[in-house]
Amino acid sequence: MNEQKILIIITLFSIGGATETVVSLATGLKKRGYNVDIVTGRALKDEGDMFTEAEKLGLNVIIVEELVRDINLLNDFKALLKLLKIIKNGKYSIIHTHSSKAGVLGRFAAWIANAPVILHTIHGLPYHNYQARALTKSYILIEKICAMISSKIISVTYAIVRNCVSNGISTQEKFVVIRSGLELENYKVNLNCRQEIREKYGFNKQDIVAAVISRIAPLKGHEYIIELAKKTKINDLRIKYFLIGDGESGLAIRSMIKENSLENSVKCCGMVSPDEIPNMISAADFIIHPSLREGLARVLFQSIIMNKKVITFDLDGVDEVIVDGISGYSIETGNSDDLYNACISICKDDSYKNISESFKQKIEQEFSNDTMVERHIDLYTKLLHK
């Protein structure tokens, strides 16, 4: 067992990219002999959770009830005190935070406790173009302060680093890029369930199925899929849409499907566990990711590894994995006409069917769990030696 103790802190344990990364990282570190604990708040009821998966993997997960996404000064102060107590009692060498709220409270608790190494991973920026300017400035100021007490800040994309540096959060030297990782074997096996899933949800062999794999929540862009379905229905096209996931906006989206009589065009399967995602991707012909705000969605590289092209809005980091015509299409954010035209193009020339083997291998190497874990260990070791 490695003598260094690592504490990973994340705000919520809902199913999602950040939580999946935390579980994969903790599992990889544990396999390599590290002593790892995870601290988290609860999961949102509509988004599933990773507690069962973590237990199955033998991970020690500590729940802090007051650690929640929404800002509440009293709750947040209680969470800070609990995190401080856990860090002091645990005598951790490394405190590694993920997600915005945990990133603030966890780093301050680690700083007060005089932890040797304080790290934070940015999966997606806390500020964006769809919020009040004053709120954006407040978040940037908070991130600047937190950067000062961080040993390093990890980002999943180079685009996020450029954004942080341009907004004066810290200098280039403070940041390091480490991709989120996947267990590649789960995506490379021969999946025979494609037709079974398609039949279950009412897709036939002639249908071209576009899957959307995402929480159904504000700024995730599911409204664009409703508009797409209306257009393709009017034009009598064979494209069908498969919504995989759920969330706080799930009821509203399902109501929109019913109101527009799109039940035959848009199918919802609800929340699925992360280990079911490869099966769901296999049932699709290509993937649409209509989110308006994202770090680097896991579904982009998951899909490429499974030979499925992706149509996505041009968000932070998209151009680091989506190369037009090779791995999919990146279009102007929020442009519904371009989204429709991209769908038509990808279907007309059957270009959704193949991604070059060399490109897939490049993505596999960059986004494997082994690569992610080894890069973290290398960073941890360098910082501890300092």
C-alpha positions in Angstrom: 0.0 0.0 0.0 1.4 3.5 -0.9 1.8 5.6 2.2 0.3 8.7 0.6 -3.4 9.2 1.4 -5.6 10.9 -1.2 -8.9 12.5 -0.7 -11.1 13.2 -3.7 -14.0 15.6 -3.1 -17.0 16.1 -5.5 -20.2 18.0 -5.0 -22.8 15.3 -6.1 -22.6 11.6 -6.8 -25.2 11.8 -9.6 -24.5 9.9 -12.8 -22.5 12.1 -15.1 -19.1 12.7 -16.6 -17.4 14.2 -13.5 -18.6 11.5 -11.1 -17.7 8.7 -13.6 -14.2 10.2 -13.8 -13.9 10.4 -10.0 -14.9 6.7 -9.7 -12.6 5.6 -12.5 -9.7 7.6 -11.0 -10.2 6.3 -7.5 -10.5 2.7 -8.8 -7.3 3.1 -10.8 -5.4 4.6 -7.9 -6.6 1.9 -5.5 -5.5 -0.8 -7.9 -2.0 0.7 -7.9 -1.8 0.6 -4.1 -2.9 4.1 -3.2 -5.1 4.8 -0.1 -8.1 6.7 -1.6 -11.3 8.1 0.0 -14.1 10.0 -1.7 -16.2 12.7 -0.1 -19.4 13.7 -1.8 -22.9 15.1 -1.3 -26.0 13.1 -2.2 -27.2 12.6 -5.8 -30.1 14.3 -7.5 -33.1 12.0 -7.5 -33.8 12.4 -11.3 -30.2 11.8 -12.3 -29.3 8.4 -10.9 -26.3 7.8 -8.7 -22.9 6.0 -8.6 -23.1 4.7 -5.0 -23.8 1.1 -5.9 -21.0 1.1 -8.5 -18.5 2.6 -6.0 -19.5 0.0 -3.4 -19.1 -2.8 -6.0 -15.6 -1.5 -6.7 -14.7 -1.4 -3.0 -14.3 2.4 -2.8 -14.8 4.2 0.5 -17.3 7.0 0.0 -18.0 9.5 2.8 -21.3 11.5 2.5 -21.5 15.1 3.6 -25.2 15.9 3.5 -24.7 19.7 3.4 -22.6 19.4 0.2 -25.1 20.5 -2.4 -25.0 22.3 -5.8 -27.1 25.3 -4.8 -25.5 28.2 -2.9 -26.7 28.4 0.8 -24.3 30.2 3.1 -25.4 28.3 6.3 -25.3 24.9 4.5 -22.0 25.8 2.8 -20.4 26.8 6.1 -21.5 23.5 7.7 -20.1 21.6 4.8 -16.8 23.5 5.0 -16.5 22.6 8.7 -17.2 18.9 8.0 -14.7 18.8 5.2 -12.1 20.5 7.4 -12.7 17.8 10.1 -12.4 15.0 7.6 -9.2 16.4 6.1 -7.5 16.9 9.5 -8.5 13.5 10.9 -7.5 11.7 7.7 -4.1 13.3 7.5 -4.3 13.3 3.7 -1.2 14.2 1.6 -3.3 15.2 -1.4 -6.7 16.9 -1.6 -8.2 16.6 -5.1 -11.5 18.4 -5.7 -13.9 18.1 -8.7 -16.9 20.3 -9.7 -17.5 23.9 -8.8 -18.9 23.9 -5.2 -16.6 21.1 -4.0 -13.8 22.9 -5.7 -14.3 26.1 -3.6 -15.2 24.5 -0.2 -12.8 21.6 -0.5 -9.8 23.8 -1.5 -10.4 26.2 1.3 -10.8 23.4 3.9 -7.5 21.9 2.6 -5.8 25.2 2.8 -6.9 25.8 6.3 -5.8 22.3 7.2 -2.4 23.0 5.6 -2.7 20.0 3.2 0.6 19.5 1.3 -1.0 19.2 -2.1 -4.3 20.9 -3.2 -5.6 20.1 -6.7 -8.8 20.9 -8.5 -10.1 19.5 -11.8 -12.3 21.6 -14.0 -14.8 19.5 -16.0 -16.7 22.5 -17.1 -16.4 26.2 -16.2 -18.8 27.5 -13.6 -19.5 30.7 -15.6 -21.0 30.8 -19.1 -22.7 33.1 -21.6 -26.2 32.4 -20.4 -26.0 34.0 -17.0 -25.9 37.6 -15.7 -22.6 39.4 -16.3 -22.3 40.2 -12.6 -22.6 36.6 -11.7 -20.0 35.7 -14.2 -17.6 38.2 -12.7 -18.3 36.9 -9.2 -17.5 33.3 -10.3 -14.3 34.4 -12.0 -13.2 36.3 -8.8 -13.9 33.2 -6.7 -11.9 31.0 -9.1 -9.0 33.5 -9.0 -8.9 33.3 -5.2 -9.1 29.5 -5.2 -6.3 29.3 -7.8 -4.0 31.1 -5.4 -4.3 28.3 -2.9 -4.1 25.5 -5.5 -0.9 23.5 -6.2 -2.1 22.9 -9.7 -5.4 23.1 -11.6 -6.3 20.2 -13.9 -8.4 20.8 -17.0 -10.0 18.2 -19.3 -9.5 20.5 -22.3 -7.0 23.0 -23.6 -9.8 25.4 -24.5 -10.8 25.6 -20.8 -7.2 26.5 -19.9 -7.1 29.3 -22.5 -10.4 30.6 -21.2 -9.1 30.7 -17.6 -5.8 32.4 -18.5 -7.6 35.0 -20.7 -9.9 35.8 -17.7 -7.0 36.2 -15.4 -7.8 33.3 -13.1 -4.2 32.2 -13.1 -1.1 31.9 -15.4 -0.5 29.1 -17.9 1.9 27.4 -15.5 -0.8 26.7 -13.0 -2.7 24.5 -15.4 -2.2 20.9 -16.7 -4.5 19.1 -19.1 -5.5 15.5 -18.2 -8.3 13.9 -20.2 -11.1 12.0 -18.5 -10.6 8.3 -19.1 -12.7 5.3 -20.3 -12.3 1.6 -19.7 -11.7 0.9 -23.4 -12.5 -2.8 -23.2 -16.1 -1.9 -22.5 -16.3 -0.1 -25.8 -14.4 -2.5 -28.0 -16.3 -5.7 -27.4 -18.6 -7.1 -30.1 -22.0 -5.9 -29.1 -24.8 -8.1 -30.3 -27.6 -6.2 -28.6 -28.0 -3.4 -31.3 -31.0 -4.9 -33.0 -32.6 -5.9 -29.7 -32.4 -2.4 -28.3 -33.7 -0.9 -31.6 -36.7 -3.3 -31.6 -37.4 -2.6 -28.0 -37.9 1.1 -28.6 -39.7 0.7 -32.0 -36.9 1.5 -34.5 -36.9 -0.7 -37.6 -34.0 -1.6 -39.9 -34.7 1.2 -42.3 -34.6 3.9 -39.6 -31.5 6.1 -39.2 -31.2 6.5 -35.5 -29.6 9.6 -33.9 -29.0 9.2 -30.2 -28.7 12.0 -27.6 -26.9 10.8 -24.5 -27.1 13.5 -21.8 -28.9 14.7 -18.7 -32.1 16.3 -19.6 -31.6 19.7 -18.0 -31.5 23.4 -18.8 -28.8 24.3 -21.4 -28.5 20.7 -22.5 -30.3 21.6 -25.8 -33.0 18.9 -26.0 -35.4 21.6 -27.4 -33.3 21.5 -30.6 -34.0 17.8 -31.0 -37.8 18.5 -30.8 -37.3 21.1 -33.6 -35.2 18.6 -35.6 -37.9 15.9 -35.2 -40.6 18.3 -36.4 -38.6 19.2 -39.5 -37.7 15.6 -40.4 -41.3 14.5 -39.9 -42.6 17.2 -42.2 -40.1 16.2 -44.9 -40.8 12.5 -44.4 -37.2 11.6 -43.6 -36.1 8.3 -42.0 -34.2 9.9 -39.1 -35.5 8.9 -35.7 -34.2 10.3 -32.3 -33.3 8.3 -29.2 -33.0 10.3 -25.9 -30.9 8.5 -23.4 -30.9 10.1 -19.9 -33.2 12.0 -17.6 -33.1 15.0 -15.3 -35.0 18.0 -14.0 -36.3 19.0 -17.5 -37.3 15.4 -18.5 -41.0 15.9 -17.9 -41.1 19.1 -19.9 -39.3 17.5 -22.9 -41.6 14.5 -22.8 -44.6 16.9 -22.8 -43.2 18.6 -25.8 -42.9 15.3 -27.6 -46.5 14.5 -26.9 -47.8 18.0 -27.7 -46.1 17.8 -31.2 -47.2 14.2 -31.8 -43.7 13.1 -32.1 -44.0 9.8 -30.2 -43.0 7.8 -33.3 -40.1 10.0 -34.1 -38.5 10.6 -30.6 -38.1 7.8 -28.1 -37.0 8.2 -24.5 -35.4 5.4 -22.5 -34.8 7.4 -19.3 -31.7 7.1 -17.1 -29.3 4.2 -17.7 -26.2 3.2 -15.7 -22.8 4.1 -17.2 -22.0 0.4 -18.0 -25.1 0.4 -20.3 -23.9 3.4 -22.4 -21.9 1.3 -24.9 -25.0 -0.8 -25.7 -27.0 2.3 -26.2 -24.4 3.8 -28.5 -24.3 0.6 -30.5 -28.1 1.0 -31.2 -27.5 4.4 -32.8 -26.2 5.2 -36.3 -24.8 8.6 -35.2 -24.8 10.8 -32.2 -26.1 14.4 -31.7 -24.9 16.4 -28.7 -26.9 19.6 -28.7 -25.7 21.0 -25.4 -25.2 24.8 -25.1 -22.7 24.5 -22.2 -20.1 21.8 -21.7 -16.5 21.1 -20.8 -15.7 18.0 -22.9 -18.7 15.6 -23.0 -17.7 12.0 -22.5 -20.1 10.9 -25.2 -17.9 12.6 -27.9 -15.0 10.2 -27.4 -17.2 7.3 -26.3 -18.9 7.5 -29.7 -15.8 7.8 -31.7 -14.3 4.8 -30.1 -17.4 2.9 -31.1 -17.2 4.1 -34.7 -20.1 6.6 -34.4 -19.8 10.1 -35.7 -21.0 13.0 -33.7 -22.8 16.3 -34.6 -22.3 18.8 -31.9 -22.3 22.5 -31.2 -18.9 24.2 -31.2 -18.2 24.4 -27.5 -15.0 24.5 -25.4 -12.8 21.6 -26.4 -15.0 20.2 -29.2 -12.4 20.9 -31.8 -9.9 18.7 -29.8 -11.9 15.6 -30.7 -14.3 16.4 -33.5 -12.7 17.0 -36.9 -15.3 17.8 -39.5 -15.9 15.0 -41.9 -13.5 12.6 -40.0 -15.1 12.2 -36.6 -18.3 14.2 -37.1 -19.4 17.8 -37.5 -19.0 20.9 -35.3 -21.5 23.6 -36.0 -22.3 27.1 -34.7 -23.8 26.9 -31.2 -27.5 27.3 -31.2 -27.9 27.3 -35.0 -30.9 25.0 -35.6 -30.7 25.3 -39.4 -27.0 24.1 -39.4 -28.0 21.3 -37.1 -30.7 20.1 -39.5 -28.4 20.4 -42.5 -25.7 18.5 -40.8 -28.2 15.7 -40.1 -29.3 15.6 -43.7 -25.7 15.6 -44.9 -24.6 12.8 -42.6 -27.5 10.6 -43.7 -27.4 11.3 -47.5 -23.8 10.2 -48.0 -23.8 7.5 -45.4 -20.8 9.2 -43.8 -22.0 8.2 -40.3 -20.8 4.6 -41.0 -17.0 4.8 -40.7 -14.3 6.6 -38.8 -10.7 6.0 -39.8 -8.9 3.4 -37.6 -5.9 5.7 -37.1 -8.1 8.4 -35.7 -9.9 6.0 -33.3 -6.6 4.7 -32.1 -5.4 8.3 -31.3 -8.6 8.9 -29.3 -8.3 5.6 -27.5 -4.8 6.3 -26.4 -5.6 9.8 -25.2 -8.8 8.9 -23.4 -8.0 5.6 -21.8 -8.3 5.0 -18.0 -4.7 3.9 -17.8 -3.5 7.1 -19.4 -5.6 9.2 -17.1 -4.5 7.4 -13.9 -0.8 7.4 -14.8 -0.8 11.1 -15.6 -2.5 11.8 -12.3 0.1 9.7 -10.4 2.9 11.4 -12.2 1.5 14.8 -11.2 0.9 13.7 -7.6 4.5 12.5 -7.3 6.0 15.6 -8.8 4.0 17.9 -6.5 4.7 15.8 -3.3 8.5 15.8 -4.1 8.4 19.6 -4.3 
